[in-house]
Amino acid sequence: MTTVAIVGCTHAGTFAATSILREHPDWSVHVFERGDTLSFLSCGIALWVGDHVSDPRKMFYSSPAELEKLGATMHMRTDVTDIDVAGKTLEFRSLETGDSQTLRFDKLVVTTGSRPVVPSIPGIESDRVQLCKNWDNAVQIKERAHGAKSVVVIGAGYIGAELAEQFSTIGVETTLIDAADRVLANNFDKLITDQVEERYRKHGVTLALGEKVTAFTDNADGTVTVTTTGGAYTAQFAVLAVGFLPNTDLVRGQVDTLANGAIITNEYMQASVPYVYAAGDSATVHYNPTGELDYIPLATNAVRQGALIGQNIDVPTRTYMGTQATSAVQLYDLSLAASGLTQAGADRRGMDVRSTELVEDYRPAFMLSTAPVTSILSWDPQTRLVKGAQFCSTADISGAANTVSVAIQAGFTIDMLANVDFLFQPNFDQPVYYVGAVAAKAVAEQGA
């Protein structure tokens, strides 16, 4: 009988276990997880803070019991202390009893996820400074938000941006700090982030942008002061949300990784050692807009990669199609969605990419209501290939990012995207859908 060890069980681990047992119900599949829950949708933490979650128990889409029903041997509240990849052995210790054991495996699945970046800053170990990653963090943030008067959020990426928005809507005085000079600087270009920053200021959020945190200081009155290169901000507590790193120390030096520790996999999710598989935040992705390996920790990537492991773990069968890092966020009345490269992202990578901007109403003026959509399309001036797009509006524009994601993955040029057969119906769009319109503008700018 083939024995599989799955280390870590959030999204990638849950889908890997499910897919392996579906394909090979007679295999012995051992799942190791430090926590007592699995499959937590951490993207809902900010929504829970703002009272937009019907039942926090529904933020889990699976459970240890469900995987056990499929045939998995679950080792919850268990710490894997050592992995010998070459020797095919794994040491683990129960966090409940302290007992240690050894498991011999035939296949190893590393879905250990990521850990929050915690910079070496004086005072950061304060219990008034907390992380935002897992269920325990979520419970603590929710409890602190109840009745809180003030908070400092460090990091204006998706997590920090959403937390700052929700804190401000429930009456908590909010400061949002980031070393970048814009909010969501890694996700959207300035034409869109300017609109987001205007919403924050309208809702009373203090934006401390272009400032690096230099110290955290606990005060006698129970508050914490966050000192930056540009000022000092005092609140009842602070939330640190400045990014993630692959949690792969157990196999470092035993399989090939990027410099940050992300496990390099092939199109079948195999690591450099063929009986080792990796997925999710512990692994690399193939980023289609650049054609290169990258590290993009998103739940969507984790789910698709994890599901592929079951189809490939015996015989390589189905290849990974890569990712465009398609994502979206709702901030106040603004819907924002993106797929692929921004202009800033291309510039950071030294890529020759151009961007076309278009602002127009999403449906005809004769409708009783409409709203402007900001569209930004990024493309390669040499090949004319679509490289990315961003959309922002008070209307729901999320589907546009999915449309462009398909276009990038399929190798569309701006010419092809401009001539796609998009629907027209006044309830939904203009005679020329804004995705096609911004592509057509790019064609006009580039010329034949």
N, C-alpha and C positions, 0 to 999 in steps of 0.2 A: 504494500500500500504506500502511495506517495504521501509524504508528510510536508505540509506547508506551514511556515511560520509567518504570520502577518504582524508586524510591529507598528503599532499606532492605529487608531481607529476613529478618525473623524469622518471626513467625506471620502477621501481616496481609499482608506482602509475599509470603510463600510461597503463601498461599491466593489472593491476588489474581492472581499470575502463573499459577497452575494454572487458575483459573477463566477468565481472559482467553483463555488458549491453548486451553482446551476449547471455548469459544464461538467463537473466531476463530483457528483454527489457521494461517491464512494471514497474520496480522498479524506485524509485526516488533516483538518485545517484548524490551527491554533491561532487565536487572536489575542494579542497582548495590548492592554491599554492601562495607562496610569490612573485615569479617572474612573468614576463610577457611572458615567454616561458616555454615549457616542452619538455622532451625527448632529451635533448642535449647530444650528444655523446662526452663527455669530453676527451675520449681516443684519440680524433683527435686534441687536442690542439697543441701538439708538432709538428704534421704533418703540421698543418696550419702555425705555426711559420716558418717551413722550406719550405713553398710554395709548399706543396704536396697535397693541397686541391683544387679541381676544383671550388667549390663554397661553402663558409661557411654556406649558408642557407641549404645545403644538410646535414649538421651535425645534423639536427633535423629530426626525422622520423615520428613525429606526431605533432599535433598542437591543441590549444584550440578549434578551429573551427571543427576539425575532431571529437573530443570527443563530442562536442555539437551535431553534426550530428547524433551520435549514441544515443543521448538522455541524456547526462550528463548536469547537471547544473554547469557551471564553475564559480569559484570564484578566478579569477586571481588577482595578486597584493593584496592579502588578507592575513592577519596575524591571525592565530588561537592563541588566547591569553590564553584560558583555556579549558581543557577537564575534565569533571566529568564523569568518566567511569561508576561508580555505578548508577549515576543519568541519564545516557544516554543523556547528554547535552554537547553542544560545543559552546563556545563563540568565535566570530571572528570579526575582525575590518578591514575595507577597508583602504589600504595604500594610496588610492587616495583621499578619502573624510574624512576619520577618523571616519566614522559611525560604530557603533558596533551593532551586532545582536546575537541572540541565535538560534541554531538549535537543535531540538530533533532528535535523531537517534535510529534506531533499531540495526544497525550493524556499527561497527567502523573499518576502515582499516588504520593502521598506516604505512605509507610509507614515513616517514619524512626524510629518508636518513641519511647522515652523515655530519659532519662538520670537517674542517681541524684541526688538532692538532696545537695549537699555544702556544708554551711554554712560561713560564714567564721569559723572557730574557730582560735585559735593552735595550731599544731602538727599540724593535720589533714593536712598534706601528708606526714607521716611514712610510711615504707614499712612500719611496723608497724600502720598503720591501713589497712584495705582495704575495698573495696566488694563487694557481692553482687548481680550482675546478669547477667553473660554467662558463656560457657564458660571464658574465661581466668580470671575471678574464681573460678569453681567449682573449677578445677584447683588454684589457689593455696590456696583454703580447705581442700580435701581434703588437700593436702600438709602444710599447717600443722597440721591437726587430728591428723595421725599423730604420736603421741608428745608432743603438747602437754600441758602441765599446767594451763594457765589461759587464759581468754579473756574479754573484755568485749564484749558485743553491745549496740549502741546502736540502739534502735528496737524497740518491742514490738508492731508490726503483724504480719501473717502471716509475713513473711520472718524477722524477728528472733525471733519466738516459736518458729518451727520450728527455727531454728538453735540457740537456747538449749536447747531440749528435746533435740535430738540430741547436742549437745556434752556435756550432762550425763549422757546415757545411755552414752557411751563413756568416762566417767571424767575429763572435762576440767572443772576447777573453773570455774564459769560465773557471770558477773554480767550481769544484764539491766537496762538503763537505759532509761527513757522519761520525757519531760516530762509526759505524762499521768499521772493518779493511778491508772490501771488498765492491765493488759495488754489488748491487743486492744480498746482503748476505742472505736475507730471501727467495730468489727465486731459487738460483742456488748454487752449491758447487764450491769449489776453482778451480778445473780443468777447469771449464767453465768460471768463473769470471776472471781468469788470462788472458784469451784470450780477454775478453771485455776490461779490463784495458789497455792491450797493444794497442788496437784500439784507446782508448781515448788519450793516450800519443802520438800516431802517428799523431793524429789530433790536437795536441797542447793544449788539456784540462789539466789543473792543477788539480791533484787529491789530495785532503786533507782528507785522510781516517784515521780513528781512532782519529778524532778530534771533540770535542764538542763545539758548538757555545756558547760563553759567553756574547757577547754584539754586538749591532749594533750601529754605530755612524754616524750621518749625517755630511758631510763635507761642507765647504763653497763653494766649486766648483761644488756642485750638485751631488757629488758621495756619496756612503755609504761604510763604512769600517765594515767588518764582522770579529770580533775577535774570535779566537778559542783557545782551550787549546794548539794548536800547532803553531799558527801564526796569521797573520792579512792579510785580502784580501780585496782590494778596487775595486769597480766597479760602474758603473752608476746606477745599481739597483740589487736587489736580489729577488730570488723567493724561497718561503718556501714550501717544499713538504715533510713533515716528517710524514705523516700518517693521519688517520681519526678516529673519534669517533662517535658512534651512536648519532643521534640528537633526543633523546627521553625524554627530560625533561618534556614534557607535560603529560606523563603517568607514570613517575617514581613513585614508591610506590603504584601504582594502579594495575599493572600487574607484573608478575615475570620477572626479568632481570638478566643478568650476571652482574658482578661487574662493567663492563665498561658501562652498560646501555643498551646493546643489548637485545631486547625483546625475551624471550624464547618462541618458538612455538613448537607445536606438528607436526606430519606428515601431517596434513591437514592445516597447516599455522595458526592454532588457538593459541592465547595467553592463559594464565592461566584463563582469563575470557572468556568464550566460544563465546561470540558475538563480541570479539575483534580479529582482524586478523593483521598480520604484515608480511612484506616482504622487501627484499633488504637490504640496508646498516643499517636500523634501527633494523634488526632482526638477530637472530642466524642462523647458517646453521648446518646441520648434516654433519660432515666431515668424509667421508667414510674410508679414510686410518687409522683413529684412532678409529672410531666408537663413537666419542664424539661430543657434541655441541661445536661450535667454532664461531669465528667472522672473516669472510673473505669477505670484501666489494669488490665485483666484479659485473660488469654489467650483466654478464651471470647468476650469481646467482639471481640477482634482477629480471631479465626478467622471468626466469622459476618460481620463487616463486610467482611473481605477477600474472602470468597467471593461476596458480593453485587456487588462491583465488576465482575466478569466478566459478570454478567447485566445490568448497567446501563450499561456503558461505551460501548455503541453507541447503544442506545435505552433510555431509562428504562423498566424493566419490573417489577422486584420491589422492594417497599418494605422498609425496615428496620423490624423490629418493636419495636425498643428493648430495654432490658435491665432486669433487677431486681438485677443485680450478685450473682447467686446464687453462693455459694461454700461451701467446707467445709475443715476442717483436723482432723488427728488429733494430739493432744498427750497423750503417755503413754497412759493407758487411756481417755481421753476423746475421743469423737467430737463435733465441733461443726459445725453447718451453719446457714446463714442465707440469707434472700432478702429484698430490699427494705429498708425503713427500720427501724432500731432506734429506741427511744424517745429515746436520746441524739442520734441523727442527726436526728430530727424536731425536737427542741428546738433544736439548732444552727441549723436552717433557719427557726425561728420558726413551725413548723407546729403546728396543733392536732391532735395525735394522741394516742390513749390506748393503753395496753398492758394485756393480760391475761396473768397468769402461772398456770401449772399444773404441778404436780409429781406424777406418778403412774407406777406401773410400766407398762412397755410391753406386758406380757402377763400373763395371770391368775396369781394367787398359787398355784394348784394345780400349776403347772409346777415342775419340780425346780429351775429357776433363772429369775430375771427380774432386771430392773434398773430403777431410776427414770429417767424422762425429764423434763428441765426444758424446758418449752415456753413461749415468750413470743410472743404474737400482737399486732401493732400494727394499729390501725384508726382510721378517721376517724369521729368521733362524729356528724358532720352527715350524711354520705353513707352511713355504715356500710361503706364500701369497705375491703377488706383492703389494708394498706400494707406489711406486712412480717411476718417471723416468724424466730425463732431456736430452735434445739434443741440439747440437750446431754445426753449419756448415755454410759455404757460400752458400750451396745448401738449397733449401726449405725443411725443415724437420718438418714443423708444423703439418703435418698429423700424425707423429709418436706419438706426445703427445696425440692426440685424440684416437689413437689406445690403448695406455696404459690406458687412462681414462676409456674406455670401459672394459678393462681387470680388473682394480681395482674394478669397480662397479659390475662386474659379479663374483668377487671372484676368479680370476685366480691365480694359483700358478705359480712359475717360470717354472715348468715343462710343464704346459699347454701352457704358452706363447711361450716357445721354440719350441713347436710342432704345432703351428697354421699354417694353409695353407695360407702363404703369397705368393703373386705372384712373379715371376722372369721374368724380361725383361730387357735387357742391357741398354735401355734408362733410366730406372727408378731405378734399384737396382742390388745388387749382387745375386748370386744363393741362398744365405741365407740373407734375409732382415736384416738390422742391429738391428731392434727391436728383432727379433728372435735370432740373433747372440749373443747379450748381455745377453739375457735370458739363452741361452745355456751355456754361460760362467759362469753365476751364478750357474747353475745346476752342472757344473763341479767343481766349487769351493766348493759347499756344499756337493757334493757326493750324492749317492742314498739314 
